Amino acid sequence: MVMYTRYFFAKPALAGVGIFILCLVFVSILWACKQSGPTAAYVAIEPITYHENGQGFVGSESCRECHADLYDTHLRTAHFRTSGLADSTTIRGSFRQGSNSYHLNDSLGFSMLADKNGFYQRPYFLKENKTVATDTLAIVIGSGTKGQTYLSWEEDALYQLQVSYYTPTDEWTNSPGMPPDQFLDARPVNSSCLECHVTFAKSTALYGMGNTFKKDEILFGVDCERCHGPSEEHVNFHRQKPEATTAFAMTSYDSLTRQQRLDACALCHSGIRTPLKPAFQFLVGDTLSNFSMADKAVLDSPEKLDVHGNQYGLLQASACFKGSETMDCTTCHSPHQNQRGTLTIFNQRCMQCHTEMMASDTCSANKELLQQNGNNCVACHMPLLDSQSMRITTGRDSMGTAVQVRTHLIDVYQ
């Protein structure tokens, strides 16, 4: 009975000591957290791949931590959607029976197939009733605004498939530049081809000039790091010091010269360029002419420039550009927002420089034409024109249909 009594009184005493110790530990943890501040939760980000200069790409998803609004709107731009893994959300063409075939000519056709494992292109010879090896659609190139083309892997080598998708007619078509009269097994996709559709791709070819890549080191879409540079240092710094308000180790467009801002766009929008260095070495802020050369003979003759792919050369030849010391691509285009089709916005951009003309109603077009175009500056001065380099061969048009692209040669058109 004595032993029981001693135990009965000792138990709450020990419990009190235990609670006291736990309270001390809890207070100690709170004090330590207070001393360490917000850096206590800091976790360094691991790069997906590295640029040749040693800087790490971490993917645009990391930008969302601090720039959610810009990130979310950028996801809807054609730049971001210009490439991606092939799946049911990225492929625009139909795989439904009756809409999943394309006849290239009288002897060759293609079936576009899908199952739970993926999406495929299956060529077949009509007269022999014989199929050829099936190719897997692995990568989508193109936002779908005009169309899409598809790439396939053979081990670590990347190839373009013969069937593409054409948005205006909502049908499968022959890939631009592919022969319309014969089956082309696959066209190698080298770094220079890929450079304008992905943020970065790690080449495994000699001097980066071939079509072999590391599959897990491709950053799809033209995203944040394409314009602002590899952001490993930036993200790690601001994760460690979230109170910092000045961007660290990040290319800001406000700090660039006019030519540097133009070069950022001219990399992909100045036509076919002659490479001086391997693809993907140029970063925004560099001098583009040190990495590739434009065709000067063509640039000196604006009438020879094609509306597809050479928006920079056409803009340079425009009186608006020549008469301005500050005009560049971002004067009219926001890289963070999808403004396609919002002509009111672009009209406002025109009126920023032509306020007096609009106020005095001195536009030289006749009133009927003005009314017909809804007083739309762009419709008259930057019309849609046929591309000479981009022609689509559909099942209904064996001669080929020119893709229409809005010219960037700002001028007075009839």
GIWO-V87669 format. One line per field, one symbol per residue. ss: DSSP state (2 for helix, 1 for strand, 0 for the rest). phi: phi as a letter, one per 20 degrees, with the letter a starting at -180 (. if undefined). burial: 1 if it has 9 or more other C-alpha atoms within 8 Angstrom, else 0. A space follows every 10 residues. Layout:
ss->???
phi->???
burial->???
This chain:
ss->0222222222 2222222222 2222222222 2222222222 2000000011 0000011002 2222200222 2222000002 2211100000 0000000000 1110000111 1111100111 1111100001 1000110011 1000001111 1111001111 0011110000 1111000000 0000001100 2222000111 1110022200 0111111111 1002222200 0222222222 0000000000 0022200222 2222222220 0001100000 0000000222 0110022220 0222000000 2222220022 2200000022 2000000000 0022222222 2220222222 0000002222 2200002222 2001111111 1111001111 1111110000 0000
phi->.ffffffgef ffffffffff ffffffffff ffffffmfff efcfeefeac ffenfeednf gfffgdcgff fffffeefff efarffbfed eefedfgncd cbefbfdccc dddbbfeqcb dcfbeffelc edgfdefdce dofnfdrbcc dcecldedce efeccdfgdl bfbffgnffe dbedgadgde ffffgeccfa beedeflmde ddbegecddf medgffedng dgffffffff cfffdefdlb fdffeefgff fffgefgddc mfdefdcgfm efcgofeffe dadeffffff cgfefefenc fffffgeefg ffececfbff fddefecedg nefgffffff ffddfffffe ldgffffffg ffemleffge dbffcffeed cdedfebfen dffecffdef bedf
burial->0000000000 0000000000 0000000000 0010000110 0000001111 1000111111 0011000101 1111011111 1111110001 1010100001 1111000111 1111000111 1111110000 0000111111 1111011111 1110011111 1111111000 1111100000 0000000111 1101111111 1111100111 1111001111 1111111111 1111111111 1000000001 1000010101 1111111111 1010100111 1011100100 1111100110 0100111111 1111111100 1100001110 0000111100 0010011011 1000001100 0000000001 0010011111 1111111001 1111100001 1110111111 0000
